[in-house]
Every structure is written in structure tokens, then in C-alpha cells.
Amino acid sequence: MGEWETVRPYLRGYAEMLTGVSATGRRPTREELDERRALGERAAEDGHSLRALVRHHLAATRAAWRTALDSADRVLADPRDRDDDRTHDDAPEST
């Protein structure tokens, strides 16, 4: 069995959470964060490396964003490009 098959159970619910978060701009809920934490702890107890988990979470993120490109663009957009009450002069400077 390859690394993906062994790590896959620890990604349960991640794509769905990411879809909801990226579509609405909301933060993950406490329950979602607790589930991610518990799955990460169980993965570590089962001998999976943090590197493998991060690599697969990033791959899942890329896959989810490919299907919701406008959401990814919105998340990655420069905050100074938002339509709000601030002028560009009031926006924080990038470093």
C-alpha cells in the first residue's frame, strides 16, 4: 500500500471543510479544528510523519481549489483590492 492510501483516512472531511471555508470566507469552526487536531494526533500515534501529512493536505488543497478557482482567487487576493470603506492610502503596506 502506498503512502497516499495509508494517509488518506487522516484527511477525512478536509476537502469538505476547505470547500466551505473557501466558498464563504468563514474561518474553520472549533469542531472542524478539533477534528483536524484529533486526526493529526492519531496519524502521529500511528507513525505517520508530519511531512507526509502536510504534503497530502497541500495536495488536497490544490485539488479542491482547482474546482473552485474563483474561491481560491478570492482567498489569495490582495486585501487592498477589496471594495470596502478604506482607500488604498489607508491599506497596510506589504513587506
SULPE-V885574 format. One record per backbone hydrogen bond with DSSP energy under -1.0 kcal/mol. CO is the residue of the C=O (numbers start at 1). NH is the residue of the N-H. If there is no record, write none. Layout:
CO;NH  CO;NH
This chain:
2;6  3;7  4;8  7;10  8;11  11;14  13;17  14;18  15;19  16;20  17;21  18;22  19;23  20;24  21;25  29;33  30;34  31;35  32;36  33;37  34;38  35;39  36;40  37;41  38;42  39;43  40;44  41;45  42;46  43;48  44;47  49;53  50;54  51;55  52;56  53;57  54;58  55;59  56;60  57;61  58;62  59;63  60;64  61;65  62;66  63;67  68;72  69;73  70;74  71;75  72;76  78;81  79;82  82;84  87;90
